[in-house]
């Protein structure tokens, strides 16, 4: 086994990335405080050709040195937009027939491994603040909730980890 060199990885140029068919998933970050988490989500979104990221509320926006540290240029490839009001955005997305899903621990949540995508649909997945999660108001507006099952003592994952797990699962289903 030999580790591949960077020139063997088949990386897309920024132009090729922007022209690529995207995974029909939109990410909403609601009041995410950590600049490193924001950058990590950008990098994951780039890896799996996510359509767009909405940075909502107090979530910081590029250009930002701390976001760039973890995004490693993904803020130049992934389409993003800042929105002040998450609830207005969820209404807008739903009015455009986009299925909205909060990634949160709530009553009647569907476990991630049991969630099946409709390959003819587009999804917006909402990730919340590091301490408080997705707001109750946003949860109530969403079409549903997905929970990442956890069996340890914490029952809490870092937002960047939650995003990575969820995006990977949805990406696999869309590409199957």
C-alpha positions in Angstrom: 0.0 0.0 0.0 1.3 3.4 -0.9 0.0 6.8 0.2 -1.2 8.9 -2.8 0.5 12.1 -3.6 -1.5 15.3 -3.9 -1.2 15.3 -7.7 -2.8 11.8 -7.8 -6.0 12.8 -6.0 -7.9 14.2 -9.0 -8.9 17.4 -7.2 -11.3 19.7 -9.0 -10.4 23.2 -9.9 -12.7 25.9 -8.4 -14.3 26.3 -11.8 -14.9 22.6 -12.2 -16.3 22.4 -8.7 -18.8 25.2 -9.4 -19.9 23.5 -12.6 -20.3 20.0 -11.0 -23.7 18.5 -10.3 -24.3 19.1 -6.6 -25.8 16.9 -4.0 -29.3 18.3 -3.4 -28.6 19.3 0.2 -28.5 22.7 1.7 -26.9 23.3 5.1 -28.2 25.9 7.6 -26.0 26.8 10.5 -28.1 28.5 13.2 -26.1 30.7 15.6 -22.9 28.6 15.4 -20.3 30.4 17.5 -17.1 28.5 16.7 -15.2 29.7 13.7 -13.4 26.4 13.5 -16.8 24.6 13.3 -17.9 26.9 10.6 -14.7 26.2 8.6 -15.0 22.5 9.1 -18.6 22.5 7.8 -17.4 24.3 4.7 -14.7 21.8 4.1 -17.1 18.9 4.5 -19.6 20.6 2.2 -16.8 20.9 -0.4 -15.9 17.2 -0.1 -19.5 16.1 -0.8 -20.5 18.7 -3.4 -23.2 20.3 -1.1 -25.3 22.8 -2.9 -25.2 25.7 -0.5 -24.5 26.8 3.1 -26.6 29.4 4.9 -24.9 31.1 7.8 -27.7 32.3 10.0 -28.0 34.7 12.9 -24.7 35.2 14.8 -22.9 32.6 12.7 -19.7 34.4 11.4 -19.1 34.7 7.6 -16.0 34.6 5.4 -13.6 36.1 4.8 -12.3 35.3 8.2 -8.8 34.1 9.2 -10.1 31.6 11.7 -12.7 30.1 9.4 -10.1 29.8 6.7 -7.8 27.8 9.0 -10.2 24.8 8.9 -12.0 25.5 5.6 -8.7 25.5 3.6 -10.2 27.4 0.7 -13.7 25.7 0.7 -15.2 29.2 1.3 -14.2 29.9 -2.3 -15.9 26.8 -3.7 -19.1 26.2 -1.7 -21.8 28.7 -2.4 -22.9 30.5 0.8 -25.1 33.3 2.0 -25.7 35.0 5.4 -29.3 35.3 6.6 -30.2 37.2 9.8 -33.3 35.2 10.5 -33.3 31.4 10.4 -37.1 31.1 10.7 -37.8 33.3 7.7 -35.3 31.3 5.7 -36.9 28.0 6.7 -40.3 29.4 5.6 -38.7 30.5 2.3 -37.1 27.1 1.7 -40.4 25.2 2.5 -42.2 27.5 0.1 -39.7 26.3 -2.6 -40.6 22.7 -1.9 -37.3 22.0 0.0 -37.7 19.5 2.8 -36.4 21.0 6.0 -34.9 18.8 8.7 -33.4 19.7 12.0 -30.5 17.6 13.3 -31.6 17.4 16.9 -32.7 15.2 19.7 -36.5 15.6 19.9 -39.6 13.6 20.4 -40.4 11.5 17.3 -37.0 12.1 15.6 -36.0 9.6 13.0 -32.6 8.0 13.7 -30.2 8.8 11.0 -29.7 5.1 10.0 -33.5 4.8 9.5 -33.9 8.0 7.4 -34.3 7.4 3.7 -33.9 10.2 1.2 -36.3 10.8 -1.7 -33.9 11.1 -4.6 -36.3 13.4 -6.3 -36.3 15.9 -3.4 -34.0 18.6 -2.1 -33.2 18.8 1.6 -32.2 21.6 3.9 -30.6 20.4 7.1 -30.4 22.7 10.2 -27.5 22.5 12.7 -27.7 24.6 15.8 -25.6 26.4 18.4 -22.9 24.5 20.2 -24.6 24.8 23.6 -28.3 25.1 22.9 -28.7 23.2 19.6 -31.3 24.1 17.1 -33.9 26.5 18.6 -37.3 25.1 19.5 -38.8 27.6 17.1 -36.8 26.3 14.2 -37.5 22.7 15.2 -41.2 23.4 15.2 -41.0 24.9 11.7 -39.1 22.0 10.1 -40.7 19.1 8.3 -39.0 16.6 10.5 -36.0 15.9 12.7 -33.1 13.5 12.4 -31.2 12.2 15.4 -27.8 10.8 15.4 -27.9 7.9 17.8 -25.4 8.0 20.6 -24.7 5.3 23.2 -22.1 6.9 25.5 -22.5 9.2 28.4 -22.5 12.6 26.7 -25.3 12.4 24.1 -23.8 15.4 22.4 -21.5 15.7 19.4 -19.6 18.7 18.1 -21.5 20.5 15.4 -18.8 19.8 12.8 -18.8 16.1 13.7 -22.6 16.0 13.5 -22.5 17.7 10.1 -19.9 15.3 8.8 -21.8 12.3 9.9 -25.1 13.5 8.5 -23.8 14.9 5.2 -21.9 11.6 4.5 -25.0 9.6 5.1 -27.2 11.7 2.9 -24.5 11.8 0.2 -24.2 8.0 0.2 -27.9 7.7 -0.3 -28.1 10.2 -3.1 -25.1 8.5 -4.9 -26.4 4.9 -4.4 
